[in-house]
Amino acid sequence: MKTRFLSLAAAGILLLSAQEETLIRTETQVVLVDAVAVNKKGEFVRDLTQKDFRLWEDGKEQKIGAFSLESAGVSPERSSKHYIAMLFDTATAGQTSQVAMRQEATHFIDSFSSPDRYMAVINYGRDLQITQNFTADSDRLRKALSVVQSTAVSNAGLFRDGARNTNTSTLGMDVDTSPYRNFLAAVEGLANSLAVIRGRKALVVFSGGAPFTPEIANFVKSAIAACNKANVAIYAVSGNTGGNADQLMVRTNNSRLSQADVRQLTQTNNDQNLLSTLAEGTGGILFSTTNDLAASLGKVAMEQDQYYLISYTPSVDSPENSCHALNLKVDRGDVELRSRKSYCTAKPVDPLSGKPAGQELEAKAAAGAGNISASMQLPWFYARPGIAEVKLVMDFLPSATKFQKEKGKLHGEFDLAGVATKADGSVAAHFSDTVKLEFDNQKEANEFLRTPYHYVNQFKIGPGQYSFRLAFTSGGESFGKIDLPLIIDPWNGQTLGASGLALSRETKPAADLAGDLDSSLLEGDRPLVAKNMEVIPAGNDQFRPGEPAFLYFEAYEPRLAASKTPVLVGVRVRVLDAATNRQKYDAGIKSVGSFEHPGNPVIPVLTSLPNLPAGSYQVEVSVMRETGAPLVRTTPLAIH
């Protein structure tokens, strides 16, 4: 029996490493809850014992299994580095407030920066921009604060029926709350980006605040859930003083609210506005703008250095990917306790291992070809020297999926099992997964059955030459099977390195706060991100004429790890005819300096491929230094 510790950030599916070469065993879930305890003066309380704490999950009291007082760097479950992301909401804070908040943030950096405290600066105006990714360099942080720009919009512009009058209630007016919804979506996106960083993280939100209205309630709930899942505490700094009752905005949809509703919303807005709700829901604090804000922000740093860590094993087994309410209390009236309000479980590492469904699927895959067609790509990237992370990307049509009606909804699932074998037949890596489906009605289910399903997973494996087989089934006699070769070149971390190549049809904006960090500090599924654009890897190499085609790969330059300035690394992208090897496109040798992050040896590169006529091609990427032979990677590309 192997015990797996879950922090409040749910880890992704972790797959078997090639260097382990053992079967994954059944796991017992242990939940970790971190808590900050302070007295009425705001000072950390260090004399609490396990008997002082009580914990409830979904209203049922749990037995605390382990308890400790954590100080910086002493726990194997936490990183010796601390992470604080500062988000400036320049869309809602007034110009004067923004200047004051930037000044106080600068004082905070001057007072609390240290080699083990990494900070980032993010600007949110009409979109999200990472002004400075995580760094311990206080000069770079101060420079980033100086370029945070104001994009403040007047609240009057949010009212479609006319200018806002601060002396008049806005109830009954048609209001556009999209700026607030977009801001909350940005907070959720940042939390998702921070989820891959191990341990407790702090997100300091500098904002003018926003009214808490029914229209944004679900967005607030979603943002808080993402933060709790990623183990991110929000420390909110309000750029406005006093209450915001005059800013209360409600879309009534031609109906009138009762006086009780008005009083409740106004009370909520004054005493538990958007910022305080985010802070309270994630175990953080709400600060008001004062002349001593920098000292108040010092609490953020201090709370990362010391907190209580409580662990327990849930008394009831939880379904995978389910979320649960937490209520942690301390039996001392002079202590204020802050902790997460919920956590979410992760999928089991190998849910089909040893089960009849997994054994049946493996038997079908060994017996012969499947009857469900599918395509698969296996781009790979180094997680660290000697270990690669393979992105398993598959597309298939789920038309054979069977559904059963339960409690008024349609439920279905399909199982997958993959295995990488060496030339001698020994297993180097394997995994299994179950994808659960739920639809409200038959119309939604029918639409799903007609649409190709895009499946993405990942596993780690050492360098070598393998045969990879993926088998999947959706019930009954229908099953699919795909076999692909997998060749991963060795890299020792001391020389120039290059990853495999990932083709893509789609990119989207993303905030990759983990992009500059050492992979040893990360956990779970790391997205493919370059220059704040996330790449969605394609499940096949078949493209239509004129269809957008992108190429993502990573170069690895160890000299960047100790450098504060870019290092010269060049790449060359060519497209060759697959049959004749004749060159059809040459981008020339170009520097990738704009993709580099000094201090991080990983260089994520994203480029567009040219429009090509129908045919079969080979995409070739060469990665090179000023001297020495280039590293060459290739992948097929077909235009039909």
ZARO-404368 format. One record per residue (C-alpha): y, z, x. Coordinates in steps of 0.5 Angstrom, whole numbers, padded with zeros to 4 digits, always signed. Layout:
# residues N
YZX...
# end
This chain:
# residues 640
+0000+0000+0000+0007-0002+0003+0013+0001+0000+0019-0003-0001+0026+0000-0001+0031-0003-0006+0038-0001-0005+0043-0003-0011+0043-0010-0008+0037-0013-0011+0034-0017-0005+0031-0024-0006+0024-0026-0005+0022-0025+0002+0016-0029+0004+0011-0028+0010+0013-0029+0017+0009-0034+0021+0009-0028+0026+0006-0023+0022+0000-0027+0019-0003-0022+0014-0003-0022+0007+0003-0019+0003+0001-0013-0001+0003-0009-0007+0009-0006-0007+0012+0001-0009+0019+0000-0011+0024+0006-0009+0031+0005-0011+0037+0008-0006+0043+0011-0009+0049+0012-0005+0054+0017-0008+0061+0020-0005+0063+0027-0007+0070+0030-0006+0073+0036-0008+0080+0036-0012+0084+0035-0006+0080+0029-0004+0076+0031+0002+0069+0030+0003+0064+0035+0001+0059+0036+0006+0055+0042+0003+0051+0039-0003+0044+0040-0003+0038+0036-0007+0038+0041-0012+0045+0040-0014+0044+0033-0016+0041+0030-0022+0039+0023-0024+0038+0019-0030+0035+0012-0031+0037+0009-0038+0037+0016-0041+0031+0018-0038+0032+0023-0032+0028+0022-0026+0025+0026-0020+0029+0025-0014+0024+0023-0008+0029+0024-0002+0036+0026+0000+0040+0026+0006+0047+0026+0008+0049+0019+0012+0054+0019+0017+0056+0013+0021+0050+0009+0024+0045+0014+0023+0040+0011+0018+0035+0005+0019+0037+0003+0012+0044+0002+0014+0048-0003+0019+0052+0001+0024+0058-0004+0022+0062-0003+0016+0065-0009+0012+0072-0008+0008+0074-0015+0004+0081-0015+0002+0083-0019-0004+0090-0021-0005+0091-0023-0013+0098-0026-0012+0097-0029-0019+0099-0023-0022+0103-0019-0017+0110-0020-0017+0114-0022-0010+0116-0015-0009+0110-0012-0010+0106-0017-0006+0111-0015+0000+0110-0008+0000+0102-0009-0001+0102-0013+0005+0106-0008+0009+0101-0003+0007+0095-0007+0009+0098-0008+0015+0099-0001+0017+0092+0001+0014+0089-0005+0019+0093-0001+0025+0091+0006+0023+0083+0004+0022+0081-0002+0025+0075-0001+0030+0070-0005+0034+0065-0003+0028+0069-0004+0022+0069-0011+0020+0075-0014+0015+0076-0020+0012+0083-0023+0008+0082-0027+0002+0088-0030-0002+0087-0031-0010+0092-0035-0013+0090-0041-0017+0084-0041-0013+0080-0037-0008+0081-0038-0001+0079-0034+0005+0085-0033+0010+0081-0029+0015+0073-0028+0015+0070-0022+0017+0073-0020+0024+0074-0013+0028+0080-0017+0031+0086-0013+0029+0091-0019+0031+0087-0024+0027+0088-0020+0021+0095-0018+0022+0096-0026+0022+0092-0027+0016+0096-0022+0012+0103-0026+0014+0100-0032+0011+0098-0030+0004+0102-0034+0000+0105-0032-0007+0103-0036-0013+0105-0031-0018+0105-0034-0025+0109-0031-0031+0106-0027-0036+0111-0031-0041+0107-0037-0039+0100-0034-0042+0103-0034-0049+0102-0041-0052+0107-0039-0058+0113-0037-0055+0116-0033-0049+0114-0026-0048+0118-0020-0051+0117-0014-0048+0120-0010-0053+0115-0013-0058+0108-0013-0060+0104-0019-0058+0098-0018-0063+0097-0024-0067+0100-0029-0062+0095-0034-0059+0094-0032-0052+0091-0036-0046+0087-0031-0042+0084-0036-0037+0088-0033-0031+0084-0027-0032+0077-0030-0033+0078-0034-0027+0080-0028-0023+0074-0024-0025+0070-0030-0024+0073-0030-0017+0071-0023-0016+0064-0024-0018+0063-0030-0013+0065-0025-0008+0060-0020-0010+0055-0025-0010+0057-0028-0003+0057-0020+0000+0050-0019-0003+0047-0022+0003+0050-0017+0008+0046-0011+0008+0048-0004+0006+0054-0002+0002+0061-0006+0002+0068-0005+0000+0072-0010-0004+0079-0008-0004+0083-0011-0009+0091-0012-0009+0093-0014-0016+0099-0014-0021+0093-0012-0026+0091-0015-0033+0091-0012-0040+0084-0010-0042+0082-0015-0048+0076-0016-0052+0076-0024-0049+0075-0022-0042+0070-0016-0044+0064-0020-0042+0067-0023-0036+0069-0015-0033+0062-0013-0035+0059-0019-0031+0063-0018-0025+0061-0010-0025+0054-0012-0025+0055-0017-0020+0058-0012-0015+0053-0007-0017+0047-0011-0015+0051-0013-0009+0052-0006-0007+0060-0007-0007+0065-0002-0009+0071-0004-0011+0078+0000-0009+0083-0003-0013+0091-0003-0011+0095-0004-0017+0102-0007-0016+0105-0005-0022+0107+0002-0024+0107+0006-0030+0103+0003-0036+0101-0004-0039+0102-0003-0046+0107-0008-0047+0102-0013-0044+0097-0012-0049+0094-0019-0051+0089-0020-0056+0087-0027-0060+0086-0025-0067+0084-0032-0069+0088-0031-0076+0086-0024-0077+0089-0018-0077+0087-0012-0073+0087-0005-0076+0092+0000-0073+0086+0004-0071+0084-0002-0067+0091-0003-0064+0091+0005-0062+0084+0004-0059+0086-0002-0055+0093+0001-0053+0089+0007-0050+0084+0003-0047+0090-0001-0043+0094+0005-0041+0088+0010-0039+0082+0005-0037+0086-0002-0035+0082-0008-0032+0083-0005-0025+0081+0002-0026+0075-0001-0030+0073-0005-0024+0073+0001-0020+0070+0006-0024+0064+0001-0026+0063+0000-0018+0064+0007-0015+0071+0006-0012+0078+0008-0013+0084+0006-0017+0090+0007-0012+0098+0006-0015+0103+0003-0010+0106+0008-0006+0110+0009+0000+0103+0013+0003+0098+0007+0001+0096+0006+0008+0094+0013+0008+0090+0013+0001+0087+0007+0003+0084+0011+0009+0079+0014+0004+0076+0007+0004+0074+0007+0011+0072+0014+0011+0067+0013+0005+0064+0008+0009+0063+0013+0014+0060+0019+0010+0056+0019+0004+0050+0022+0000+0044+0017+0000+0039+0019-0006+0032+0015-0007+0027+0016-0013+0021+0012-0015+0022+0010-0023+0018+0013-0027+0017+0007-0031+0015+0000-0028+0021-0005-0029+0020-0012-0031+0023-0017-0025+0030-0018-0025+0032-0013-0030+0038-0009-0030+0038-0001-0031+0044+0004-0033+0044+0010-0028+0048+0016-0029+0048+0021-0023+0051+0028-0023+0052+0034-0019+0052+0041-0022+0058+0043-0019+0065+0043-0023+0069+0043-0017+0066+0036-0014+0068+0029-0016+0062+0024-0016+0063+0017-0015+0057+0012-0015+0054+0006-0018+0053+0005-0025+0047+0001-0025+0042-0003-0021+0038-0009-0022+0030-0010-0019+0028-0016-0015+0022-0020-0016+0016-0018-0013+0015-0021-0006+0008-0024-0008+0007-0024-0015+0001-0028-0016-0003-0025-0010-0010-0023-0012-0009-0024-0019-0013-0029-0023-0007-0034-0024-0006-0034-0017-0013-0035-0015-0014-0041-0021-0008-0044-0018-0011-0044-0011-0017-0047-0013-0014-0053-0017-0010-0055-0011-0016-0055-0007-0020-0059-0012-0016-0065-0012-0009-0068-0014-0005-0066-0020-0003-0069-0026+0005-0067-0026+0009-0071-0021+0014-0068-0017+0018-0069-0010+0020-0064-0005+0024-0063+0001+0023-0058+0007+0030-0057+0011+0030-0051+0016+0035-0047+0019+0034-0042+0025+0035-0035+0022+0034-0032+0029+0031-0034+0036+0024-0036+0035+0024-0035+0027+0026-0041+0022+0028-0040+0015+0025-0046+0011+0029-0048+0004+0024-0050-0001+0027-0055-0006+0023-0059-0011+0024-0063-0017+0019-0064-0023+0019-0066-0030+0017-0059-0034+0015-0063-0040+0008-0060-0040+0011-0053-0041+0008-0049-0046+0012-0044-0050+0010-0038-0055+0014-0035-0060+0016-0027-0059+0021-0023-0062+0024-0029-0065+0025-0033-0058+0021-0038-0055+0018-0036-0048+0014-0040-0043+0013-0039-0035+0010-0043-0029+0007-0041-0023+0008-0043-0016+0004-0042-0010+0005-0045-0003+0002-0044+0004+0003-0047+0011-0003-0048+0015-0004-0049+0023-0008-0055+0026-0014-0050+0026-0013-0049+0019-0010-0042+0020-0005-0039+0015+0002-0039+0018+0006-0037+0012+0005-0037+0004+0008-0034-0002+0008-0035-0010+0013-0034-0015+0013-0034-0023+0019-0037-0026+0020-0034-0033+0023-0038-0039+0027-0036-0045+0030-0040-0051+0033-0038-0057+0030-0044-0061+0026-0051-0061+0032-0055-0060+0034-0052-0053+0027-0052-0051+0026-0059-0052+0032-0061-0048+0029-0057-0042+0023-0061-0043+0027-0067-0042+0031-0065-0036+0028-0065-0029+0027-0058-0026+0031-0056-0020+0027-0051-0016+0029-0047-0010+0026-0042-0006+0026-0040+0002+0021-0037+0007+0021-0035+0014+0016-0038+0020+0016-0039+0027+0017-0046+0031+0011-0050+0031+0007-0056+0027+0004-0055+0020+0002-0058+0014+0005-0055+0008+0002-0055+0001+0006-0053-0006+0002-0052-0012+0005-0051-0019+0002-0050-0026+0005-0049-0033-0001-0047-0037-0007-0051-0039-0010-0056-0035-0003-0059-0032-0002-0058-0025+0002-0061-0019+0001-0061-0012+0005-0063-0006+0003-0064+0001+0009-0065+0007+0009-0064+0014+0013-0059+0017+0015-0059+0024+0020-0054+0027+0022-0054+0034+0023-0048+0039+0029-0045+0040+0030-0039+0045+0038-0037+0043+0040-0038+0050+0041-0046+0050+0044-0051+0045+0040-0051+0038+0040-0056+0032+0037-0055+0025+0033-0059+0020+0037-0064+0016+0039-0063+0008+0041-0068+0004+0045-0067-0002+0048-0070-0009+0052-0064-0010+0057-0059-0007+0062-0054-0010+0067-0049-0008+0064-0042-0005+0067-0036-0002+0062-0035+0004+0064-0028+0007+0057-0028+0010+0058-0034+0014+0061-0031+0021+0056-0025+0021+0049-0025+0025+0043-0027+0021+0040-0020+0023+0045-0016+0019+0043-0021+0012+0038-0020+0007+0036-0025+0001+0037-0032+0000+0043-0034+0004+0046-0041+0001+0048-0047+0005+0056-0046+0006+0061-0050+0010+0068-0050+0010+0068-0046+0003+0064-0051+0000+0056-0049-0002+0051-0055-0001+0046-0056-0007+0040-0058-0003+0037-0064-0006+0029-0064-0008+0028-0071-0006+0031-0077-0001+0031-0082-0007+0039-0084-0009+0042-0089-0013+0047-0094-0011+0054-0091-0011+0051-0084-0012+0055-0079-0008+0050-0077-0002+0052-0071+0003+0049-0068+0009+0048-0061+0011+0046-0058+0018+0047-0053+0023+0048-0053+0030+0047-0047+0035+0052-0046+0041+0050-0039+0044+0057-0039+0048+0061-0038+0042+0058-0031+0041+0062-0029+0047+0068-0033+0045+0075-0032+0041+0076-0040+0042+0072-0046+0040+0067-0049+0044+0066-0056+0045+0060-0059+0041+0059-0066+0039+0055-0069+0034+0054-0076+0032+0051-0079+0025+0048-0085+0025+0044-0089+0019+0038-0094+0021+0034-0099+0018+0027-0095+0017+0023-0102+0018+0027-0105+0024+0031-0099+0027+0037-0103+0027+0043-0099+0026+0047-0099+0019+0052-0094+0020+0055-0090+0026+0060-0085+0025+0061-0084+0033+0061-0078+0037+0066-0072+0034+0067-0065+0035+0065-0060+0030+0071-0055+0032+0073-0055+0025+0067-0052+0023+0066-0047+0028+0067-0039+0028+0069-0036+0034+0064-0030+0035+0058-0033+0031+0054-0038+0035+0052-0042+0028+0056-0048+0026+0055-0050+0019+0057-0058+0019+0058-0062+0012+0059-0069+0012+0059-0075+0007+0054-0081+0008+0057-0088+0007+0055-0092+0001+0049-0096+0003+0046-0102-0001+0039-0101-0004+0033-0100+0002+0030-0095+0006+0033-0092+0012+0033-0086+0017+0039-0081+0018+0039-0079+0025+0044-0073+0028+0045-0072+0035+0048-0065+0037+0051-0065+0044+0055-0061+0049+0059-0064+0055+0053-0065+0059+0046-0065+0058+0041-0069+0053+0043-0069+0046+0038-0066+0041+0036-0071+0035+0034-0069+0028+0032-0075+0023+0030-0075+0016+0029-0081+0011+0033-0083+0006+0032-0089+0000+0037-0092-0004+0034-0095-0011
# end
